[in-house]
């Protein structure tokens, strides 16, 4: 297999990263040398242009039943996010490494094999990261779905934490939801909080964002002050929601997510 000059290659299988067992955790976020896949049959790397003029990267989407080579292992991508956030794999403050761009694009290409207008097989656009329909000319770009997540603080400096039905037992996190068509982010925050826990908020402030490729979101983190209402969990997504003090907390989401960052900011007193 001839491989043109590239920064390296990532191998994914589902929501896992596939790497040789010899790769230490501190290097999991780095692309593998392209030569590692030269002897693997039936692999077709996808060339992904990097941002800011850097060398492109390659991504490989392994089929669910593709046999993992001997002495290789699968690492959940959420574990890699946590490592990057902690600084074990990067000196940056958030998970913005090429691995997440590669994984996002891999998913999008898997789901954009056919034109959404006429159903013809798509092709890669020649000059940009896009899919082009040769039949009707429709162009499709990678999807990005904005989603908000917000920590709500009351006048007693307590934080609202909620248990979603999809969480592990005992885990509480923050109110979150997708931005709907025609909404501002502030409107999304008001709607989601009203729908899920029946509260009103004020003083909404943006904190930070994070690429969250599960499947293709951009998480936008906010903080807000409680403005009124009593907690009423919707029973559909949210099973329970409560005000918590810093010294009496439930199980929290893992490191690496915007939700945990916002909670940790509150715990350190930096969320006033």
C-alpha positions, 0 to 999 in steps of 0.5 A: 500500500502506497501512502502519501505524506500524512501526519499519521493514521487513526483506526476506529471501530465503533466508539473505540480507538484501535492501537498497538498494545505498546502505545502508552496512554500518554500517546493515545491521542497521537496518530499512528505512523501510516506504515502500521496499516501497510500490511493490513488487507482491505483497509481504505484510509480516508484522507482528512485535511487538517485545520490551519494548514497542517499535514492531513491525517488519515482515518480508518473505519473498521467494520464491526466484525473486522478482526483486531490484529494480535497485540493490538487493543481497543480503547473507548474514546471517552477514556481518551477524552479524559486523558487529554483533559487531564493533561496526560495526553496534551498540554491543552486545556480541552480535547481539540486534538485531530483524533476528534476531527478524524472520528467526526469525519469518519462517522459523517462519511459512513452516513453520507454514502448516498445523496439526501436529495436523489439517492445516488451514491455520493463522491468526495468533493475534489477541493474541500471536505464535502460529499458531492452527488454526481447526479444532481450536484448536491453538496453535503458538508460534515454535520455539526449539531450544537448542544447546550449544557448549563450549570445552575447556581442558586442564592445558597451557592448550591448547584442543580444536578440531575439524573438522566435515565441514560446515566449509570445508577447514582450519577448526576450531571447538568441539564443539556439539550440540542439547539433547535431550528430557529432558536438562539442558544439562550432560548435553548437553555430556557426551553430545556431547563423549563422542559426538564426541571421546571425552573427559570434562570437569569444571568446566562453566561457562556463558559467554554465549548468542546467538540463532542463526536457522539455522534457529531455535536459541539457542546457549548457550556454555560452557567446561569443563576436560578430565577424561580420555580420549583424542581419538577423532573420531567420523568421522560429524560430526567428521573431526579434533580436536586440542589447539592452542596459542595460537601454532599455530592452524588457520583459525577460525570467522568473527567474530560467533559464540559459538564465535569469542567463546569461542576469543577469550576463551581467546586473551586469557587470559580462559578459565581 
